[in-house]
Amino acid sequence: MPLDSWSCGPTRVPLPQTTDEWDLDSLHPEDSSAFEDDLQASTLDHLPEMEAKGSLAYARTACCLSAVLCVSGVLVLASFSGELVNSVPSPAGRAPPDHRTRTGPVIRATAVSSPPFPLPSPLPSFSPPPPLPPSPVHSPSSPLLTASLLYPPVRSSPPPPPPPPPPPPVCPPPSPPSPAPTLPPLPVEVRPVSIDELNARFANGHASSNLAEAGVLIHVFDRTEGDTTPPWVPCTSDEWCAKFSDRMSASLINSGLKAMYSSQHAGLVLSPSASTVLCSYFADGGTMNKFCQPPAPPGCVPGCADQFTSRPKWCVATDPDIFNCAWRPKDLDVMLKYHFSHAYSYNEVVLGTSQWNARLPNIIDAIYFMGGDEQAEMSARQTYSAFMAAYPDASTLLVRLNIFDERPFQSVQI
């Protein structure tokens, strides 16, 4: 049906084609009332027919309502143009207030009862988003707002978890115990030595690691004692022999071992209880070429290290190469056994000097000279006089040595 008229029954009302055809001034309240009554009566008269015809009647009723709404919309547009003010229809059952503007009346529309068929549910309404806050106006007195102040900060990814705590520190190994404080050397028991005791050591000497049982320990004056120091003390650091100051060479003699470094010089008879053995050789050990001067490796023993490497080179009894090594102090008896089989030469016993001066005068049992050597006797007497002047209470003896006598040691009158 063309939209030039609307119909809700036998009555048709022609629709104006434009808003200019509406004669707004010709509309009177009586015409409006008759129009409403006619619309309501026509709708009610045809309601049974609409129900009988089903969906077709419902469609026609919906068409009538659409036409009414269309007319109302046109009237609203006219009111905005200043010709007519339309009011919103009041709820059913209540009379709208009488609003009038200038010359035109307000057209009222009476609510029509809705058909019994259910209407489709309206679409959910969506509320418009809230308006953005007004942009702040920057004033010279206020600080400039930055984006971080106007808008919430963008949430960043969560920070990484903290690293696991470090493992508990491993307990360090216990520190080595501190070395015991160096104590002054114990004084050696002062006991007068006799000629008989010296001869007994010589006669009973044998292969033993005990110096008193091995024989008589002697040091021949060999000028390694220094030129400006007494001959009974080791060389000092300001002498030509300073490199030998950390050791003193000696030899063991007994009835089976009568070879000596020299048979024409004087020397010292050393106390076995006050002497410290570093190593020994069953022949000349060549100790004047064996040093432990810095940078010597750890373990170097003065007069006992290898000539070229300065490392310890100890003899082993089962090793056939026993001629280029040093014997440990505990192996003194083994050295003497080899010496007995090679008795044609003297042996060399290397003594430490670190406690030598501290053990004076007890480290010296006697000062000797070889019998029949006047020069050696003169040297021995001078040395003995100086020694006794330095240690007046010493019990040191002055003796003559005849190595081939049954009693090789003889007392000498001062």
C-alpha positions in Angstrom: 0.0 0.0 0.0 1.5 3.4 -0.9 2.2 5.7 2.0 -0.3 8.4 0.8 -2.9 7.4 3.3 -3.2 5.3 6.4 -6.1 2.9 7.2 -7.1 1.1 10.3 -10.5 -0.2 9.0 -12.9 1.2 6.4 -11.8 4.8 7.1 -8.8 6.1 5.3 -7.2 9.4 6.0 -5.1 11.0 3.2 -1.5 11.9 4.3 0.0 15.2 3.3 3.0 14.9 1.0 4.9 17.7 2.5 4.8 19.7 5.7 3.5 22.7 3.7 0.3 20.9 3.0 -0.4 20.7 6.7 -2.9 23.4 7.6 -1.9 23.7 11.2 -4.2 26.7 11.7 -7.3 24.7 10.5 -6.8 22.0 13.2 -9.1 22.6 16.1 -9.4 20.8 19.4 -12.7 19.4 18.3 -11.2 17.9 15.1 -8.3 16.4 17.1 -10.8 14.9 19.5 -12.9 13.5 16.7 -9.8 12.1 15.1 -8.7 10.3 18.3 -12.2 8.9 18.9 -12.5 7.7 15.3 -9.1 6.0 15.6 -9.9 4.3 18.8 -13.4 3.2 17.7 -12.1 1.8 14.4 -9.4 -0.1 16.1 -11.7 -1.6 18.7 -14.3 -2.5 16.1 -11.8 -4.5 14.0 -10.0 -6.1 16.9 -12.0 -9.4 16.6 -11.3 -9.6 12.9 -7.6 -9.0 13.6 -7.5 -11.8 16.1 -9.3 -14.1 13.7 -7.1 -13.3 10.8 -4.0 -13.9 13.0 -0.8 -12.6 11.9 -2.4 -10.5 9.1 -4.5 -8.6 11.5 -1.5 -8.1 13.8 0.5 -6.8 10.8 -2.3 -4.3 9.9 -2.5 -3.1 13.5 1.3 -2.7 13.6 1.0 -0.7 10.3 -1.6 1.6 11.9 0.6 2.2 14.9 3.5 2.9 12.6 1.4 5.5 10.7 0.5 7.2 14.0 4.1 7.3 15.0 5.0 8.6 11.6 2.5 11.4 12.0 3.7 12.2 15.5 7.3 12.4 14.2 6.3 14.9 11.5 4.6 17.0 14.1 7.7 16.9 16.3 9.8 18.1 13.4 7.3 20.9 12.8 7.5 21.9 16.4 11.3 22.3 16.2 10.8 24.6 13.2 8.8 26.9 15.4 5.4 26.0 14.1 4.3 23.5 16.7 5.6 22.2 20.0 5.0 18.6 20.6 4.9 17.0 23.9 5.9 13.5 24.9 2.9 11.2 25.2 2.0 10.6 28.8 1.7 7.1 30.2 -1.7 5.3 29.7 -4.4 6.3 32.1 -2.9 9.8 33.0 -4.0 13.0 31.3 -1.0 15.0 29.9 -0.6 18.5 31.2 -2.1 21.3 29.0 1.0 22.9 27.4 0.4 25.6 24.8 2.8 27.7 22.8 1.8 30.8 20.8 -1.3 29.9 18.7 -1.0 26.2 18.2 -2.5 23.6 20.5 -0.8 20.4 21.5 -2.2 17.3 19.8 -2.8 14.5 22.2 -2.6 10.9 21.3 -4.6 8.3 23.2 -2.7 5.1 24.0 -4.1 2.1 22.2 -4.4 -1.2 24.0 -1.6 -3.5 22.8 -2.6 -6.8 21.2 -2.4 -10.0 23.3 0.5 -11.3 21.3 3.9 -10.9 22.9 6.1 -8.2 21.6 9.8 -8.8 21.0 12.0 -7.9 23.8 13.7 -4.6 23.3 17.5 -4.6 22.6 19.6 -3.9 25.7 20.5 -0.3 26.1 24.2 0.6 26.2 25.2 3.5 28.3 27.6 5.8 26.4 31.2 5.9 27.6 31.9 8.6 30.1 33.2 11.8 28.6 36.9 12.4 28.8 38.1 14.9 31.4 38.6 18.4 30.1 42.2 19.1 29.1 43.9 21.1 31.8 44.9 24.6 31.0 48.5 25.2 31.7 49.2 28.3 33.7 52.6 29.8 34.3 52.1 29.3 38.1 51.4 25.6 37.9 53.8 23.0 36.7 53.3 21.4 33.3 51.2 18.2 33.5 52.7 15.3 31.8 51.1 12.2 30.3 52.0 10.2 33.4 49.9 12.6 35.5 46.9 12.7 33.1 46.5 9.1 32.4 47.2 6.0 34.6 50.5 4.4 33.7 50.4 1.4 31.4 50.9 -1.7 33.5 54.1 -3.3 32.6 55.0 -7.0 32.9 55.7 -8.1 36.4 59.3 -7.8 37.4 61.3 -11.0 37.3 61.5 -12.9 40.5 64.6 -12.2 42.6 67.5 -14.5 42.1 67.7 -17.4 44.6 69.9 -16.6 47.6 73.5 -17.7 47.2 74.3 -21.1 48.7 75.7 -20.9 52.2 79.4 -20.4 52.1 81.4 -23.6 52.4 83.2 -23.6 55.7 86.8 -23.0 55.0 89.2 -25.6 56.1 90.5 -25.0 59.6 93.6 -22.9 59.6 96.7 -24.8 60.6 97.6 -24.3 64.2 99.9 -21.5 64.8 103.5 -22.6 65.4 104.5 -22.7 69.0 106.5 -19.7 70.0 110.2 -20.1 69.7 111.5 -20.8 73.1 115.1 -20.2 74.1 117.1 -23.4 73.8 117.3 -25.5 77.0 120.7 -25.2 78.6 122.8 -28.3 78.1 123.7 -30.0 81.3 127.2 -28.9 82.3 129.1 -32.0 83.1 132.8 -32.2 83.1 134.1 -34.6 80.5 137.1 -36.8 81.3 139.9 -38.3 79.3 138.6 -41.8 80.2 135.2 -41.0 78.8 136.7 -39.8 75.5 138.8 -42.9 75.1 135.8 -45.1 76.0 133.8 -43.5 73.2 136.6 -44.1 70.8 137.1 -47.7 71.8 133.4 -48.7 71.9 132.2 -46.8 68.8 130.1 -48.7 66.4 127.3 -48.3 63.8 124.6 -46.4 65.7 122.3 -43.4 65.2 123.3 -42.3 68.8 126.3 -40.0 68.5 127.6 -41.0 71.9 127.6 -44.7 70.9 129.0 -44.1 67.4 132.4 -42.8 68.5 134.1 -39.4 69.0 132.8 -36.4 67.0 135.5 -34.0 65.9 135.8 -30.9 63.8 139.1 -30.0 62.2 139.9 -26.3 61.8 139.6 -25.9 58.0 139.3 -22.1 57.8 135.5 -22.2 57.3 135.2 -20.7 60.8 136.3 -17.3 59.5 139.4 -15.1 59.9 138.2 -12.5 62.4 135.9 -14.7 64.5 137.0 -17.2 67.1 137.5 -20.7 65.6 134.9 -22.3 67.9 132.0 -20.4 66.4 130.5 -20.8 62.9 131.3 -18.3 60.1 129.5 -15.0 60.3 127.7 -13.1 57.5 130.5 -10.6 57.0 133.2 -13.2 56.4 134.3 -14.8 53.1 132.8 -18.0 54.3 129.3 -16.6 54.9 127.8 -19.1 52.5 128.9 -21.9 54.8 127.6 -20.2 58.0 124.4 -22.4 58.1 126.4 -25.7 58.7 129.5 -27.1 60.2 131.3 -30.2 59.0 132.6 -32.9 61.4 133.6 -36.6 61.4 133.1 -39.6 63.6 136.1 -41.6 64.6 136.4 -44.8 66.6 138.7 -47.8 66.8 137.4 -49.0 63.4 137.3 -45.7 61.7 140.6 -43.8 62.1 140.6 -41.7 58.9 140.5 -38.0 59.4 140.1 -34.9 57.3 143.6 -33.8 58.3 146.2 -35.2 60.6 148.2 -32.0 60.9 145.8 -29.5 62.3 144.1 -28.7 65.6 140.3 -28.9 66.1 137.4 -29.4 68.4 135.9 -32.4 70.2 132.1 -31.8 70.1 129.6 -32.9 72.6 127.3 -35.6 71.3 124.3 -34.3 73.4 124.6 -30.7 72.2 125.1 -31.3 68.5 122.4 -31.4 65.8 122.9 -33.7 62.8 121.5 -32.6 59.5 122.8 -35.4 57.3 125.9 -37.6 56.9 128.1 -39.1 54.1 130.3 -42.2 54.4 132.9 -40.2 52.4 133.6 -36.6 51.6 130.1 -35.2 50.7 131.3 -32.2 48.7 129.3 -30.0 50.9 131.1 -26.8 49.9 129.1 -26.9 46.7 125.7 -27.6 48.3 123.8 -24.5 49.3 120.3 -23.4 50.3 120.6 -19.7 49.6 117.5 -18.0 48.1 115.8 -18.9 45.9 116.2 -22.4 47.2 113.2 -24.7 46.9 111.3 -25.8 50.0 112.8 -28.7 51.8 116.4 -27.7 51.1 118.8 -28.8 53.9 122.1 -27.0 54.1 125.0 -29.2 52.9 122.5 -32.0 52.2 120.8 -30.9 49.0 121.5 -31.8 45.4 124.4 -29.7 44.0 122.5 -28.6 40.9 118.9 -28.5 41.9 119.2 -27.7 45.6 116.5 -30.3 46.3 116.9 -32.9 48.9 118.5 -36.1 47.7 118.3 -38.7 50.4 120.0 -42.1 50.3 117.9 -45.3 50.4 119.6 -48.4 51.8 118.3 -50.7 49.0 119.3 -48.3 46.2 122.7 -49.2 44.6 123.4 -45.5 43.9 124.5 -44.5 47.4 127.4 -42.4 46.4 125.6 -39.2 45.3 123.1 -38.8 48.1 122.9 -37.8 51.8 121.8 -40.0 54.7 119.1 -38.7 57.0 120.0 -38.3 60.7 117.9 -41.4 61.6 120.1 -43.4 59.1 123.4 -42.6 60.7 123.9 -46.2 61.6 123.3 -47.3 58.0 125.9 -44.8 56.8 128.4 -46.1 59.4 127.9 -49.7 58.2 128.8 -48.6 54.6 131.7 -46.6 56.0 133.1 -49.7 57.7 133.3 -51.4 54.3 135.0 -48.3 52.8 137.2 -47.3 55.8 139.9 -46.0 53.6 138.3 -42.5 53.7 136.9 -40.2 56.4 133.2 -39.7 56.8 131.4 -36.3 56.9 128.7 -35.4 59.4 126.9 -32.1 58.7 125.8 -30.3 61.8 123.3 -27.4 62.0 124.5 -24.1 63.4 121.2 -22.4 64.3 121.6 -23.3 68.0 125.4 -23.5 68.0 126.2 -20.2 69.7 123.3 -20.6 72.2 124.8 -23.9 73.4 128.3 -22.6 74.0 130.4 -23.5 75.9 128.8 -26.9 76.5 128.9 -27.9 72.9 132.7 -28.0 73.1 134.0 -31.0 75.1 137.7 -30.5 74.3 140.2 -28.7 72.1 142.7 -31.1 70.6 145.9 -31.1 68.5 147.7 -33.9 66.7 150.7 -35.3 68.6 154.1 -34.5 67.1 152.8 -31.3 65.3 154.3 -28.3 67.1 152.4 -25.8 64.9 149.1 -27.5 65.6 149.9 -27.6 69.3 150.6 -23.9 69.4 147.4 -23.1 67.6 145.4 -25.4 70.0 146.9 -23.7 73.1 146.1 -20.2 71.8 142.6 -21.2 71.0 142.1 -22.9 74.4 143.4 -19.8 76.3 140.9 -17.6 74.4 138.1 -20.0 74.9 138.6 -20.2 78.7 138.9 -16.4 78.8 135.5 -16.2 77.2 134.0 -19.0 79.3 135.9 -19.1 82.6 133.5 -21.7 84.1 133.7 -24.1 81.2 135.0 -27.6 81.8 136.5 -27.9 78.3 139.7 -30.0 78.1 142.9 -29.5 76.1 144.1 -32.9 74.8 146.6 -34.5 72.5 145.4 -37.0 69.9 147.4 -40.0 68.7 145.0 -41.8 66.5 146.9 -45.1 66.4 147.4 -45.4 70.1 145.2 -47.8 72.2 144.3 -44.7 74.3 144.4 -42.0 71.6 143.4 -39.1 73.9 145.9 -37.7 76.4 145.6 -34.8 78.9 147.9 -31.8 78.4 149.1 -29.5 81.1 148.3 -25.8 80.7 
